[in-house]
Amino acid sequence: MEDRTRRPQRPHPNVVAREQAYSRLRDDWMAAHPGADDDAMLDDPDFVRAMNAIDGRHQGPGEA
């Protein structure tokens, strides 16, 4: 009988690198804004731009 046990797959190196970059960005933002609500970073345009750059997204119209 064939073994159909699911084996865990390793994430692609690009996925790991993106997750590490996002974690560093988040940790740096939280260190620079002590006591701020964690959700406040999503209201910070610089944080959002950096997050989009990590994801490879283009900036919207009118954004430098």
Biopython code that builds the backbone (N, CA, C, O; Angstrom):
import numpy as np
from Bio.PDB.StructureBuilder import StructureBuilder

atoms = [
    (1, "MET", "N", (0.846, -1.183, 0.000)),
    (1, "MET", "CA", (0.000, 0.000, 0.000)),
    (1, "MET", "C", (0.893, 1.248, 0.000)),
    (1, "MET", "O", (1.931, 1.291, 0.659)),
    (2, "GLU", "N", (0.467, 2.235, -0.740)),
    (2, "GLU", "CA", (1.221, 3.489, -0.888)),
    (2, "GLU", "C", (1.093, 4.353, 0.368)),
    (2, "GLU", "O", (0.007, 4.485, 0.932)),
    (3, "ASP", "N", (2.199, 4.931, 0.794)),
    (3, "ASP", "CA", (2.200, 5.824, 1.954)),
    (3, "ASP", "C", (1.694, 7.192, 1.524)),
    (3, "ASP", "O", (2.339, 7.873, 0.727)),
    (4, "ARG", "N", (0.561, 7.588, 2.041)),
    (4, "ARG", "CA", (-0.026, 8.886, 1.666)),
    (4, "ARG", "C", (0.084, 9.910, 2.789)),
    (4, "ARG", "O", (-0.667, 10.884, 2.837)),
    (5, "THR", "N", (1.024, 9.673, 3.682)),
    (5, "THR", "CA", (1.240, 10.598, 4.791)),
    (5, "THR", "C", (1.728, 11.934, 4.242)),
    (5, "THR", "O", (2.673, 11.991, 3.455)),
    (6, "ARG", "N", (1.079, 12.984, 4.662)),
    (6, "ARG", "CA", (1.503, 14.325, 4.221)),
    (6, "ARG", "C", (2.777, 14.707, 4.945)),
    (6, "ARG", "O", (2.883, 14.591, 6.166)),
    (7, "ARG", "N", (3.709, 15.149, 4.190)),
    (7, "ARG", "CA", (4.974, 15.600, 4.766)),
    (7, "ARG", "C", (5.024, 17.126, 4.701)),
    (7, "ARG", "O", (4.613, 17.721, 3.705)),
    (8, "PRO", "N", (5.521, 17.751, 5.751)),
    (8, "PRO", "CA", (5.603, 19.223, 5.715)),
    (8, "PRO", "C", (6.554, 19.678, 4.612)),
    (8, "PRO", "O", (7.591, 19.062, 4.363)),
    (9, "GLN", "N", (6.178, 20.749, 3.974)),
    (9, "GLN", "CA", (7.011, 21.320, 2.921)),
    (9, "GLN", "C", (7.735, 22.530, 3.467)),
    (9, "GLN", "O", (7.198, 23.272, 4.289)),
    (10, "ARG", "N", (8.946, 22.722, 3.009)),
    (10, "ARG", "CA", (9.702, 23.911, 3.400)),
    (10, "ARG", "C", (9.249, 25.080, 2.548)),
    (10, "ARG", "O", (8.992, 24.921, 1.355)),
    (11, "PRO", "N", (9.150, 26.262, 3.159)),
    (11, "PRO", "CA", (8.779, 27.436, 2.366)),
    (11, "PRO", "C", (9.911, 27.818, 1.411)),
    (11, "PRO", "O", (11.083, 27.543, 1.668)),
    (12, "HIS", "N", (9.538, 28.443, 0.331)),
    (12, "HIS", "CA", (10.512, 28.925, -0.652)),
    (12, "HIS", "C", (11.412, 29.961, 0.023)),
    (12, "HIS", "O", (10.939, 30.729, 0.861)),
    (13, "PRO", "N", (12.703, 29.996, -0.327)),
    (13, "PRO", "CA", (13.613, 30.979, 0.292)),
    (13, "PRO", "C", (13.127, 32.420, 0.159)),
    (13, "PRO", "O", (13.363, 33.228, 1.058)),
    (14, "ASN", "N", (12.458, 32.758, -0.937)),
    (14, "ASN", "CA", (11.942, 34.122, -1.095)),
    (14, "ASN", "C", (10.859, 34.426, -0.046)),
    (14, "ASN", "O", (10.762, 35.547, 0.453)),
    (15, "VAL", "N", (10.063, 33.423, 0.271)),
    (15, "VAL", "CA", (9.010, 33.603, 1.273)),
    (15, "VAL", "C", (9.650, 33.835, 2.643)),
    (15, "VAL", "O", (9.224, 34.713, 3.393)),
    (16, "VAL", "N", (10.662, 33.053, 2.958)),
    (16, "VAL", "CA", (11.349, 33.200, 4.239)),
    (16, "VAL", "C", (11.993, 34.579, 4.335)),
    (16, "VAL", "O", (11.892, 35.236, 5.371)),
    (17, "ALA", "N", (12.647, 35.021, 3.276)),
    (17, "ALA", "CA", (13.308, 36.328, 3.276)),
    (17, "ALA", "C", (12.285, 37.455, 3.450)),
    (17, "ALA", "O", (12.534, 38.410, 4.185)),
    (18, "ARG", "N", (11.138, 37.345, 2.779)),
    (18, "ARG", "CA", (10.104, 38.377, 2.892)),
    (18, "ARG", "C", (9.546, 38.416, 4.317)),
    (18, "ARG", "O", (9.335, 39.494, 4.871)),
    (19, "GLU", "N", (9.308, 37.244, 4.908)),
    (19, "GLU", "CA", (8.792, 37.203, 6.272)),
    (19, "GLU", "C", (9.798, 37.777, 7.266)),
    (19, "GLU", "O", (9.413, 38.461, 8.214)),
    (20, "GLN", "N", (11.084, 37.503, 7.053)),
    (20, "GLN", "CA", (12.115, 38.050, 7.943)),
    (20, "GLN", "C", (12.203, 39.568, 7.799)),
    (20, "GLN", "O", (12.358, 40.278, 8.793)),
    (21, "ALA", "N", (12.105, 40.069, 6.566)),
    (21, "ALA", "CA", (12.162, 41.514, 6.335)),
    (21, "ALA", "C", (10.958, 42.202, 6.988)),
    (21, "ALA", "O", (11.101, 43.263, 7.595)),
    (22, "TYR", "N", (9.786, 41.602, 6.862)),
    (22, "TYR", "CA", (8.596, 42.178, 7.475)),
    (22, "TYR", "C", (8.725, 42.172, 8.999)),
    (22, "TYR", "O", (8.353, 43.143, 9.657)),
    (23, "SER", "N", (9.246, 41.092, 9.555)),
    (23, "SER", "CA", (9.423, 41.017, 11.012)),
    (23, "SER", "C", (10.383, 42.091, 11.509)),
    (23, "SER", "O", (10.140, 42.717, 12.541)),
    (24, "ARG", "N", (11.474, 42.305, 10.773)),
    (24, "ARG", "CA", (12.428, 43.366, 11.152)),
    (24, "ARG", "C", (11.767, 44.731, 11.082)),
    (24, "ARG", "O", (11.931, 45.553, 11.983)),
    (25, "LEU", "N", (11.012, 44.975, 9.999)),
    (25, "LEU", "CA", (10.318, 46.254, 9.833)),
    (25, "LEU", "C", (9.349, 46.480, 10.989)),
    (25, "LEU", "O", (9.322, 47.558, 11.583)),
    (26, "ARG", "N", (8.560, 45.468, 11.304)),
    (26, "ARG", "CA", (7.589, 45.571, 12.398)),
    (26, "ARG", "C", (8.293, 45.812, 13.733)),
    (26, "ARG", "O", (7.894, 46.690, 14.498)),
    (27, "ASP", "N", (9.337, 45.036, 14.012)),
    (27, "ASP", "CA", (10.067, 45.189, 15.279)),
    (27, "ASP", "C", (10.716, 46.566, 15.390)),
    (27, "ASP", "O", (10.702, 47.178, 16.458)),
    (28, "ASP", "N", (11.290, 47.055, 14.280)),
    (28, "ASP", "CA", (11.906, 48.389, 14.287)),
    (28, "ASP", "C", (10.862, 49.473, 14.530)),
    (28, "ASP", "O", (11.114, 50.425, 15.270)),
    (29, "TRP", "N", (9.680, 49.331, 13.903)),
    (29, "TRP", "CA", (8.629, 50.327, 14.077)),
    (29, "TRP", "C", (8.167, 50.336, 15.533)),
    (29, "TRP", "O", (8.000, 51.397, 16.133)),
    (30, "MET", "N", (7.964, 49.154, 16.089)),
    (30, "MET", "CA", (7.485, 49.068, 17.474)),
    (30, "MET", "C", (8.525, 49.623, 18.444)),
    (30, "MET", "O", (8.160, 50.237, 19.447)),
    (31, "ALA", "N", (9.807, 49.420, 18.168)),
    (31, "ALA", "CA", (10.859, 49.959, 19.024)),
    (31, "ALA", "C", (10.909, 51.483, 18.935)),
    (31, "ALA", "O", (11.221, 52.154, 19.918)),
    (32, "ALA", "N", (10.603, 52.024, 17.764)),
    (32, "ALA", "CA", (10.630, 53.473, 17.568)),
    (32, "ALA", "C", (9.363, 54.154, 18.092)),
    (32, "ALA", "O", (9.339, 55.373, 18.258)),
    (33, "HIS", "N", (8.322, 53.379, 18.349)),
    (33, "HIS", "CA", (7.053, 53.926, 18.835)),
    (33, "HIS", "C", (6.618, 53.178, 20.092)),
    (33, "HIS", "O", (5.593, 52.498, 20.077)),
    (34, "PRO", "N", (7.387, 53.294, 21.185)),
    (34, "PRO", "CA", (7.040, 52.553, 22.403)),
    (34, "PRO", "C", (5.668, 52.970, 22.930)),
    (34, "PRO", "O", (5.330, 54.153, 22.973)),
    (35, "GLY", "N", (4.901, 51.978, 23.324)),
    (35, "GLY", "CA", (3.581, 52.245, 23.886)),
    (35, "GLY", "C", (2.492, 52.436, 22.850)),
    (35, "GLY", "O", (1.316, 52.534, 23.200)),
    (36, "ALA", "N", (2.867, 52.490, 21.568)),
    (36, "ALA", "CA", (1.846, 52.669, 20.525)),
    (36, "ALA", "C", (1.072, 51.378, 20.331)),
    (36, "ALA", "O", (1.603, 50.282, 20.513)),
    (37, "ASP", "N", (-0.178, 51.526, 19.963)),
    (37, "ASP", "CA", (-1.011, 50.372, 19.632)),
    (37, "ASP", "C", (-0.407, 49.689, 18.407)),
    (37, "ASP", "O", (0.008, 50.361, 17.463)),
    (38, "ASP", "N", (-0.356, 48.374, 18.420)),
    (38, "ASP", "CA", (0.245, 47.636, 17.302)),
    (38, "ASP", "C", (-0.413, 47.957, 15.961)),
    (38, "ASP", "O", (0.246, 47.956, 14.921)),
    (39, "ASP", "N", (-1.723, 48.234, 15.994)),
    (39, "ASP", "CA", (-2.425, 48.547, 14.749)),
    (39, "ASP", "C", (-2.071, 49.926, 14.210)),
    (39, "ASP", "O", (-2.346, 50.220, 13.047)),
    (40, "ALA", "N", (-1.468, 50.772, 15.030)),
    (40, "ALA", "CA", (-1.124, 52.123, 14.601)),
    (40, "ALA", "C", (-0.104, 52.100, 13.464)),
    (40, "ALA", "O", (-0.061, 53.020, 12.648)),
    (41, "MET", "N", (0.706, 51.063, 13.410)),
    (41, "MET", "CA", (1.702, 51.001, 12.339)),
    (41, "MET", "C", (1.036, 50.954, 10.970)),
    (41, "MET", "O", (1.611, 51.430, 9.991)),
    (42, "LEU", "N", (-0.161, 50.392, 10.884)),
    (42, "LEU", "CA", (-0.852, 50.316, 9.598)),
    (42, "LEU", "C", (-1.410, 51.669, 9.172)),
    (42, "LEU", "O", (-1.796, 51.852, 8.017)),
    (43, "ASP", "N", (-1.453, 52.619, 10.109)),
    (43, "ASP", "CA", (-1.870, 53.990, 9.777)),
    (43, "ASP", "C", (-0.683, 54.884, 9.451)),
    (43, "ASP", "O", (-0.862, 56.047, 9.089)),
    (44, "ASP", "N", (0.523, 54.352, 9.574)),
    (44, "ASP", "CA", (1.743, 55.110, 9.297)),
    (44, "ASP", "C", (2.106, 54.928, 7.813)),
    (44, "ASP", "O", (2.474, 53.827, 7.401)),
    (45, "PRO", "N", (2.005, 56.001, 7.007)),
    (45, "PRO", "CA", (2.262, 55.869, 5.570)),
    (45, "PRO", "C", (3.664, 55.346, 5.253)),
    (45, "PRO", "O", (3.841, 54.606, 4.284)),
    (46, "ASP", "N", (4.654, 55.719, 6.052)),
    (46, "ASP", "CA", (6.012, 55.222, 5.805)),
    (46, "ASP", "C", (6.098, 53.717, 6.035)),
    (46, "ASP", "O", (6.761, 53.005, 5.280)),
    (47, "PHE", "N", (5.432, 53.239, 7.071)),
    (47, "PHE", "CA", (5.421, 51.801, 7.335)),
    (47, "PHE", "C", (4.721, 51.060, 6.205)),
    (47, "PHE", "O", (5.212, 50.036, 5.730)),
    (48, "VAL", "N", (3.581, 51.575, 5.777)),
    (48, "VAL", "CA", (2.820, 50.922, 4.703)),
    (48, "VAL", "C", (3.633, 50.895, 3.408)),
    (48, "VAL", "O", (3.648, 49.882, 2.709)),
    (49, "ARG", "N", (4.309, 52.003, 3.085)),
    (49, "ARG", "CA", (5.150, 52.024, 1.876)),
    (49, "ARG", "C", (6.267, 50.990, 1.963)),
    (49, "ARG", "O", (6.551, 50.286, 0.994)),
    (50, "ALA", "N", (6.902, 50.905, 3.141)),
    (50, "ALA", "CA", (7.983, 49.930, 3.319)),
    (50, "ALA", "C", (7.447, 48.502, 3.217)),
    (50, "ALA", "O", (8.090, 47.632, 2.629)),
    (51, "MET", "N", (6.275, 48.268, 3.788)),
    (51, "MET", "CA", (5.665, 46.942, 3.714)),
    (51, "MET", "C", (5.331, 46.592, 2.265)),
    (51, "MET", "O", (5.559, 45.463, 1.831)),
    (52, "ASN", "N", (4.797, 47.545, 1.525)),
    (52, "ASN", "CA", (4.483, 47.311, 0.119)),
    (52, "ASN", "C", (5.748, 47.057, -0.695)),
    (52, "ASN", "O", (5.737, 46.246, -1.621)),
    (53, "ALA", "N", (6.824, 47.739, -0.360)),
    (53, "ALA", "CA", (8.087, 47.517, -1.069)),
    (53, "ALA", "C", (8.596, 46.095, -0.814)),
    (53, "ALA", "O", (9.112, 45.442, -1.721)),
    (54, "ILE", "N", (8.448, 45.628, 0.410)),
    (54, "ILE", "CA", (8.849, 44.250, 0.727)),
    (54, "ILE", "C", (8.027, 43.272, -0.098)),
    (54, "ILE", "O", (8.556, 42.280, -0.600)),
    (55, "ASP", "N", (6.746, 43.546, -0.238)),
    (55, "ASP", "CA", (5.857, 42.669, -1.001)),
    (55, "ASP", "C", (5.995, 42.836, -2.505)),
    (55, "ASP", "O", (5.423, 42.064, -3.274)),
    (56, "GLY", "N", (6.764, 43.855, -2.931)),
    (56, "GLY", "CA", (6.937, 44.088, -4.359)),
    (56, "GLY", "C", (5.759, 44.796, -5.003)),
    (56, "GLY", "O", (5.592, 44.752, -6.222)),
    (57, "ARG", "N", (4.948, 45.443, -4.193)),
    (57, "ARG", "CA", (3.793, 46.181, -4.735)),
    (57, "ARG", "C", (4.224, 47.567, -5.181)),
    (57, "ARG", "O", (5.139, 48.167, -4.617)),
    (58, "HIS", "N", (3.561, 48.048, -6.182)),
    (58, "HIS", "CA", (3.835, 49.388, -6.675)),
    (58, "HIS", "C", (3.076, 50.408, -5.842)),
    (58, "HIS", "O", (2.019, 50.120, -5.280)),
    (59, "GLN", "N", (3.630, 51.582, -5.779)),
    (59, "GLN", "CA", (2.964, 52.644, -5.034)),
    (59, "GLN", "C", (1.842, 53.221, -5.867)),
    (59, "GLN", "O", (1.876, 53.186, -7.097)),
    (60, "GLY", "N", (0.869, 53.742, -5.195)),
    (60, "GLY", "CA", (-0.284, 54.290, -5.868)),
    (60, "GLY", "C", (-0.004, 55.621, -6.532)),
    (60, "GLY", "O", (1.070, 56.196, -6.353)),
    (61, "PRO", "N", (-0.963, 56.115, -7.299)),
    (61, "PRO", "CA", (-0.791, 57.399, -7.981)),
    (61, "PRO", "C", (-0.575, 58.529, -6.970)),
    (61, "PRO", "O", (-1.234, 58.582, -5.931)),
    (62, "GLY", "N", (0.326, 59.401, -7.282)),
    (62, "GLY", "CA", (0.596, 60.545, -6.427)),
    (62, "GLY", "C", (1.544, 60.267, -5.299)),
    (62, "GLY", "O", (1.866, 61.180, -4.538)),
    (63, "GLU", "N", (2.014, 59.025, -5.154)),
    (63, "GLU", "CA", (2.964, 58.698, -4.092)),
    (63, "GLU", "C", (4.372, 58.665, -4.652)),
    (63, "GLU", "O", (4.610, 58.115, -5.727)),
    (64, "ALA", "N", (5.289, 59.245, -3.931)),
    (64, "ALA", "CA", (6.681, 59.279, -4.387)),
    (64, "ALA", "C", (7.432, 58.060, -3.918)),
    (64, "ALA", "O", (8.620, 57.918, -4.208)),
]
sb = StructureBuilder()
sb.init_structure("model")
sb.init_model(0)
sb.init_chain("A")
sb.init_seg("    ")
for serial, (resi, resn, name, xyz) in enumerate(atoms, 1):
    if name == "N":
        sb.init_residue(resn, " ", resi, " ")
    sb.init_atom(name, np.array(xyz, "f"), 0.0, 1.0, " ", f" {name:<3s}", serial, name[0])
structure = sb.get_structure()
